[in-house]
Amino acid sequence: MNSLDESFRPSCAVSKKPKYSRFTQQDLPACKPILTPGTVIAILLCIAVVFIPVGLSSLSASKNVVEIVHRYDDACLPGELSDDERVEFIQDAKTNKTCTRTFTVPKEMKQPIFVYYHLDNFYQNHRRYVKSRNDHQLSSPKNEFRTKSCEPEALDDNNKPIVPCGLIAWSLFNDTFNFVRSSSPLPVNKKDISWRSDRKNKFGSDVYPKNFQKSGFIGGAKLNDTMPLSEQEDLIIWMRTAALPSFRKLYGKIEADLQADEKITVVIQNNYNTYSFNGKKKLVISTVTWIGGKNDFLGKTYLSVGGTSLFVAVSFGVLYLIRPRPLGDSAYLSWNRYPNLDSFD
Ligand SMILES: *[C@@H]1O[C@H](CO)[C@@H](O)[C@H](O)[C@H]1NC(C)=O
């Protein structure tokens, strides 16, 4: 900038021109990979080599899971009932709701065998339902009266606080399952089925249920008033609300091997009302492997990513062999291919 320039410029103006530096000139050392056909094909092949075996092994692990899914909400009704009659049946405290189902084990099942209940069309993710709880109240007996977020299940008929308050606890699932194998009971272990962090930190070992499910409309299971919340694992599992309307929750573990073709009888207490909203109830019995329960999605996803990479790598390779081009040939640039056109607009 010379002194002549200076004299033409109003004194307040500031130069917009950036200072010269390698940063402003975009001249810093950088990784500028050249994607030659060789490197592209090699990268794609590497992806395929990693993803395809992972996909195959998780798919085969999923295939080895033995899973029995048994829908019982319709089978546990006395005959063909209309929708209204179903609701009437389940709401009547005097009807017999015991229901015996038998199924055959298709393949040998090694312990531990996980027992779940599966609900369909149950929106545990509804905004007002999810918020209808009070975590302070669950964790400490001092917070018994903190029931603000729990409406309409905050106070009982005598205006005493309900512990645990809120709709989630109120609607606790209350079907029970008792397994019998060749006329001797098959015990289900219901200990240590919830998250340890929930038992330790979220649900107090000195918080006991109070006024719970005692008055008003009964929404679900009752709780043992002499057992602290940290040991009520069915409640702890139920209160970890499901994100999707179709979900399963752990009921317990069977710690015995089941043989192929064995007949297992399960005596169900069909208490929970899913009939008024057309929900389905299923009992799921499943073994696990290193990927968890039956889930083909993971394996299929790995296989499709790996397969696509392999396919693209092979097609690039074939193209490269049939019609190779020199690298960085400027003859292929559009302004060289159509030299007579000034622009494309
Ligand atoms: C089970 O829950 C239903 C509501 O879904 C309720 O009407 C019924 O009284 C409960 N039964 C028992 C035995 O807890």
The ligand as an SDF file (V2000), in Angstrom:
LIG
                    3D

 14 14  0  0  0  0  0  0  0  0999 V2000
  -54.7740  -56.4110   37.1740 C   0  0  0  0  0  0  0  0  0  0  0  0
  -54.8460  -55.2410   36.4060 O   0  0  0  0  0  0  0  0  0  0  0  0
  -56.1360  -54.9240   35.9150 C   0  0  0  0  0  0  0  0  0  0  0  0
  -56.0320  -53.6990   35.0600 C   0  0  0  0  0  0  0  0  0  0  0  0
  -55.2970  -53.9510   33.8830 O   0  0  0  0  0  0  0  0  0  0  0  0
  -57.0840  -54.7040   37.0650 C   0  0  0  0  0  0  0  0  0  0  0  0
  -58.3780  -54.4160   36.6020 O   0  0  0  0  0  0  0  0  0  0  0  0
  -57.1030  -55.9500   37.9260 C   0  0  0  0  0  0  0  0  0  0  0  0
  -57.9060  -55.7200   39.0770 O   0  0  0  0  0  0  0  0  0  0  0  0
  -55.7120  -56.3530   38.3690 C   0  0  0  0  0  0  0  0  0  0  0  0
  -55.8040  -57.6450   39.0030 N   0  0  0  0  0  0  0  0  0  0  0  0
  -54.9910  -58.0480   39.9650 C   0  0  0  0  0  0  0  0  0  0  0  0
  -55.2320  -59.3890   40.4920 C   0  0  0  0  0  0  0  0  0  0  0  0
  -54.0890  -57.3620   40.3740 O   0  0  0  0  0  0  0  0  0  0  0  0
  1  2  1  0
  1 10  1  0
  2  3  1  0
  3  4  1  0
  3  6  1  0
  4  5  1  0
  6  7  1  0
  6  8  1  0
  8  9  1  0
  8 10  1  0
 10 11  1  0
 11 12  1  0
 12 13  1  0
 12 14  2  0
M  END
$$$$
